[in-house]
Amino acid sequence: MKGWFRMAAWCGCSAVAPAFAQSSVTLYGSLDTGVTYTSGVASAPRGGRQLALQAGVSRNDVWGLTGREDLGGANFAVFRLESQFQTSDGALTVPDSAFSSQAYVGLGGDWGTVTLGRQFDFVGDLLPAFAIGANTPAGLLAWGLPTNVSAGGALDNRVWGVQVNNAVKYVSPTFGGVAFGGMWGFGNVPGTVARSSVQSAMLSYTQGAFSAALAYFGQHDVTAGGNLRNFSGGAGYNVGPFRVFGMVSDVRISAAAPLRATTYDTGLTYAVTPSLQLGGGFQYQQRGGDIGSANQVTLSADYSLSKRTGLYAVFARGHDSAYGAQVEAVLGGAASGSTQTAVRLGLRHQF
């Protein structure tokens, strides 16, 4: 992230003593707070309108430490400790968890990088780059449709990815713009390797202004007798001040009553000036089992006050023909009807 505070430590004793490898530790963070107006909230009195100060909407509120040590011969050691919280009240997002966002250590070199610990799956690593939620300050206001696919149930398109516990992850070097990777998350269930385990894989390509990625996520025992499979793909292209992007995410659960949902996400951003960016996007979701469909329109404006600080505005309107619409993921409440509108003004800072 921009503006990270960097520290370098060297250790040496004398001209005849062996020199230790260079190491660095970086402290970084992101803060996001603003006011959100939401219409038609089913749980709210006075006509269902809600006005609230919320944190971590455009992007997660986090602080973290990341480090790298040169081991010689082009090899290195890495680590990351990242904590997620809410600037609105100072509380941890996951109670009683010091580093709920990420916590891993690993080794790397010309052969690639292996990391072990709590870390994001490849859908979360790659696909947000092709979604309206990450290309603009919309954040959770554009993640609501894919995550509300079954009104808060297990059938979640996971466009933003999930953190996987007890995971071993490999990412290859880049060959002519192509990279690949694989992940296994141990279920840690005695007597079995597969139960509650997670698998993820990816293939990416970047060449000049064009980038694309494919990612897979699988999880055993998501529901009683059901396993989840998620295939996602996306691409983006930069043309002068414009960026065009799009992605598709398909998720299925193999249970007694099989479930499926496919989400399409496409958008465009335009840098009016170096400080001002406008963006817009459209999402559409198909569901199996005659559950109906959903769609959402999102518009945004993002103004940078500096390299670290920015002001933004987001408008989102969603429609869900089967469930009550829920424009904002996680923090938002479901609507009493099939449509819902949200408007947010926010302040974002990185360090």
DAFENFEN-V387853 format. One record per pair of residues at least 6 apart in sequence whose C-alpha atoms are under 8 Angstrom apart, sorted by the first residue. I is the first residue (numbers start at 1). J is the second residue. Records with the same first field share a line. If there is no record, write none. Layout:
# DAFENFEN-V387853
I=J ; J
This chain:
# DAFENFEN-V387853
1=28 ; 350 ; 351
2=307 ; 308 ; 350 ; 351
3=28 ; 307 ; 308 ; 350 ; 351
4=26 ; 27 ; 28 ; 29 ; 351
5=26 ; 27 ; 28 ; 351
6=24 ; 25 ; 26 ; 27
7=24 ; 25 ; 26
8=22 ; 23 ; 24 ; 25
9=22 ; 23 ; 24
10=20 ; 21 ; 22 ; 23
11=19 ; 20 ; 21
12=18 ; 19 ; 20
13=19
21=69 ; 70 ; 71 ; 72
22=69 ; 70
23=67 ; 68 ; 69 ; 70
24=67 ; 68 ; 69
25=65 ; 66 ; 67 ; 68
26=65 ; 66 ; 67
27=63 ; 64 ; 65 ; 66
28=63 ; 64 ; 65 ; 350 ; 351
29=61 ; 62 ; 63 ; 64 ; 350 ; 351
30=59 ; 60 ; 61 ; 62 ; 63 ; 348 ; 349 ; 350 ; 351
31=55 ; 56 ; 59 ; 60 ; 61 ; 62 ; 87 ; 348 ; 349 ; 350
32=55 ; 56 ; 57 ; 58 ; 59 ; 60 ; 61 ; 87 ; 346 ; 347 ; 348 ; 349
33=53 ; 54 ; 55 ; 56 ; 57 ; 87 ; 88 ; 346 ; 347 ; 348
34=53 ; 54 ; 55 ; 344 ; 345 ; 346 ; 347
35=51 ; 52 ; 53 ; 54 ; 344 ; 345 ; 346
36=50 ; 51 ; 52 ; 53 ; 54 ; 342 ; 343 ; 344 ; 345
37=49 ; 50 ; 51 ; 52 ; 342 ; 343 ; 344
38=49 ; 50 ; 51 ; 332 ; 340 ; 341 ; 342 ; 343
39=48 ; 49 ; 50 ; 335 ; 340 ; 341 ; 342
40=47 ; 48 ; 49 ; 335 ; 336 ; 337 ; 339 ; 340 ; 341
41=48 ; 49 ; 50 ; 333 ; 334 ; 335 ; 336 ; 340
42=48 ; 333 ; 334 ; 335 ; 336
43=333 ; 334
44=50
48=336
53=88
54=88
55=61 ; 86 ; 87 ; 88
56=86 ; 87
57=138 ; 139 ; 140 ; 141
58=133 ; 137 ; 138 ; 139 ; 140 ; 141 ; 348
59=137 ; 139 ; 140
60=84 ; 85
61=84 ; 85 ; 86 ; 87
62=82 ; 83 ; 84 ; 85 ; 101
63=82 ; 83 ; 84
64=80 ; 81 ; 82 ; 83
65=80 ; 81 ; 82
66=78 ; 79 ; 80 ; 81
67=78 ; 79 ; 80
68=76 ; 77 ; 78 ; 79
69=76 ; 77 ; 78
70=76 ; 77
71=77
74=109 ; 110
75=107 ; 108 ; 109 ; 110
76=107 ; 108 ; 109
77=105 ; 106 ; 107 ; 108
78=105 ; 106 ; 107 ; 108
79=103 ; 104 ; 105 ; 106
80=102 ; 103 ; 104 ; 105
81=99 ; 102 ; 103 ; 104
82=99 ; 100 ; 101 ; 102 ; 103
83=92 ; 98 ; 99 ; 100 ; 101 ; 102
84=92 ; 93 ; 94 ; 99 ; 100 ; 101
85=91 ; 92 ; 93 ; 94
86=92 ; 93
93=100
94=100
101=118 ; 119 ; 163
102=117 ; 118 ; 119 ; 120 ; 163
103=117 ; 118 ; 119
104=115 ; 116 ; 117 ; 118 ; 119
105=115 ; 116 ; 117
106=113 ; 114 ; 115 ; 116
107=113 ; 114 ; 115
108=114
110=173
111=172 ; 173
112=170 ; 171 ; 172 ; 173
113=170 ; 171 ; 172 ; 173
114=168 ; 169 ; 170 ; 171
115=168 ; 169 ; 170
116=166 ; 167 ; 168 ; 169
117=165 ; 166 ; 167 ; 168
118=163 ; 164 ; 165 ; 166 ; 167
119=163 ; 164 ; 165 ; 167
120=161 ; 162 ; 163 ; 164
121=161 ; 162 ; 163 ; 164 ; 183 ; 200 ; 217
122=161 ; 200 ; 201 ; 202 ; 215 ; 216 ; 217
123=158 ; 159 ; 160 ; 161 ; 202 ; 215 ; 216 ; 217 ; 232
124=158 ; 159 ; 160 ; 161 ; 162
125=161
126=213 ; 215
127=159 ; 160 ; 213 ; 215 ; 232 ; 233 ; 234 ; 247
128=134 ; 135 ; 159 ; 160
129=135 ; 236
130=234 ; 235 ; 236 ; 245 ; 246 ; 247 ; 266
131=245 ; 246 ; 247 ; 265 ; 266 ; 267
132=138 ; 139 ; 142 ; 265 ; 266 ; 267 ; 280 ; 281 ; 298
133=139 ; 140 ; 141 ; 142 ; 143
135=269
136=269 ; 279 ; 300 ; 301 ; 302
137=300 ; 301 ; 302 ; 312 ; 313 ; 314
138=298 ; 299 ; 300 ; 314
140=328 ; 329 ; 330
141=314 ; 316 ; 327 ; 328 ; 329 ; 342
142=298 ; 316 ; 327 ; 328 ; 329
143=159 ; 160 ; 327 ; 328 ; 329
144=326 ; 327 ; 328 ; 329 ; 330
145=283 ; 285 ; 294 ; 295 ; 296 ; 318 ; 325 ; 326 ; 327 ; 328 ; 329
146=156 ; 157 ; 158 ; 159 ; 263 ; 285
147=155 ; 156 ; 157 ; 158 ; 329
148=156 ; 326 ; 329
149=155 ; 156 ; 157 ; 261
150=156 ; 323
151=323 ; 324
154=222 ; 223
155=251 ; 252 ; 253 ; 259 ; 260 ; 261
156=251
157=230 ; 249 ; 250 ; 251 ; 261 ; 262 ; 263
159=249
164=185 ; 198
165=185 ; 186
166=185 ; 186 ; 187 ; 188
167=183 ; 184 ; 185 ; 186
168=183 ; 184 ; 185
169=181 ; 182 ; 183 ; 184
170=181 ; 182 ; 183
171=179 ; 180 ; 181 ; 182
172=179 ; 180 ; 181
173=179 ; 180
177=204 ; 205 ; 206 ; 207
178=203 ; 204 ; 205 ; 206
179=203 ; 204 ; 205
180=201 ; 202 ; 203 ; 204
181=201 ; 202 ; 203
182=199 ; 200 ; 201 ; 202
183=198 ; 199 ; 200 ; 201
184=197 ; 198 ; 199 ; 200
185=197 ; 198 ; 199
186=193 ; 194 ; 196 ; 197 ; 198
187=193 ; 194 ; 195 ; 196 ; 197 ; 198
188=196 ; 197
189=195 ; 196
194=220
195=220 ; 221
196=219 ; 220 ; 221 ; 222
197=219 ; 220
198=217 ; 218 ; 219 ; 220
199=216 ; 217 ; 218 ; 219
200=215 ; 216 ; 217 ; 218
201=215 ; 216 ; 217
202=213 ; 214 ; 215 ; 216
203=213 ; 214 ; 215
204=211 ; 212 ; 213 ; 214
205=211 ; 212 ; 213
206=212
209=237 ; 238 ; 239
210=235 ; 236 ; 237 ; 238
211=235 ; 236 ; 237
212=233 ; 234 ; 235 ; 236
213=233 ; 234 ; 235
214=231 ; 232 ; 233 ; 234
215=231 ; 232 ; 233
216=229 ; 230 ; 231 ; 232
217=228 ; 229 ; 230 ; 231
218=227 ; 228 ; 229 ; 230
219=227 ; 228 ; 229
220=226 ; 227 ; 228
221=227 ; 228
222=228
223=255
224=255
225=254 ; 255 ; 256
226=253 ; 254 ; 255 ; 256
227=253 ; 254 ; 255
228=251 ; 252 ; 253 ; 254
229=251 ; 252 ; 253
230=249 ; 250 ; 251 ; 252
231=249 ; 250 ; 251
232=247 ; 248 ; 249 ; 250
233=247 ; 248 ; 249
234=245 ; 246 ; 247 ; 248
235=245 ; 246 ; 247
236=243 ; 244 ; 245 ; 246
237=243 ; 244 ; 245
238=244
241=270 ; 271 ; 272
242=268 ; 269 ; 270 ; 271
243=268 ; 269 ; 270
244=266 ; 267 ; 268 ; 269
245=266 ; 267 ; 268
246=264 ; 265 ; 266 ; 267
247=264 ; 265 ; 266
248=262 ; 263 ; 264 ; 265
249=262 ; 263 ; 264
250=260 ; 261 ; 262 ; 263
251=260 ; 261 ; 262
252=258 ; 259 ; 260 ; 261
253=259 ; 260
259=288 ; 289
260=287 ; 288 ; 289
261=285 ; 286 ; 287 ; 288
262=285 ; 286 ; 287
263=283 ; 284 ; 285 ; 286
264=283 ; 284 ; 285
265=281 ; 282 ; 283 ; 284
266=281 ; 282 ; 283
267=279 ; 280 ; 281 ; 282
268=279 ; 280 ; 281
269=277 ; 278 ; 279 ; 280
270=277 ; 278 ; 279
271=277 ; 278
272=278
275=302 ; 303 ; 304 ; 305
276=301 ; 302 ; 303 ; 304
277=301 ; 302 ; 303
278=299 ; 300 ; 301 ; 302
279=299 ; 300 ; 301
280=297 ; 298 ; 299 ; 300
281=297 ; 298 ; 299
282=295 ; 296 ; 297 ; 298
283=295 ; 296 ; 297
284=293 ; 294 ; 295 ; 296
285=293 ; 294 ; 295
286=292 ; 293 ; 294
287=293
291=322
292=320 ; 321 ; 322
293=320 ; 321 ; 322
294=318 ; 319 ; 320 ; 321 ; 322
295=318 ; 319 ; 320
296=316 ; 317 ; 318 ; 319 ; 327
297=316 ; 317 ; 318
298=314 ; 315 ; 316 ; 317
299=314 ; 315 ; 316
300=312 ; 313 ; 314 ; 315
301=312 ; 313 ; 314
302=310 ; 311 ; 312 ; 313
303=310 ; 311 ; 312
304=310 ; 311
305=311
308=349 ; 350 ; 351
309=347 ; 348 ; 349 ; 350
310=347 ; 348 ; 349
311=345 ; 346 ; 347 ; 348
312=345 ; 346 ; 347 ; 348
313=343 ; 344 ; 345 ; 346
314=342 ; 343 ; 344 ; 345
315=341 ; 342 ; 343 ; 344
316=327 ; 341 ; 342 ; 343
317=327 ; 339 ; 340 ; 341 ; 342
318=325 ; 326 ; 327 ; 339 ; 340 ; 341
319=325 ; 338 ; 339 ; 340
320=338 ; 339
321=338
322=338
323=338
324=334 ; 335 ; 336 ; 337 ; 338 ; 339
325=334 ; 335 ; 336 ; 337 ; 338 ; 339 ; 340
326=332 ; 333 ; 334 ; 335 ; 340
327=334 ; 340 ; 341 ; 342
328=342
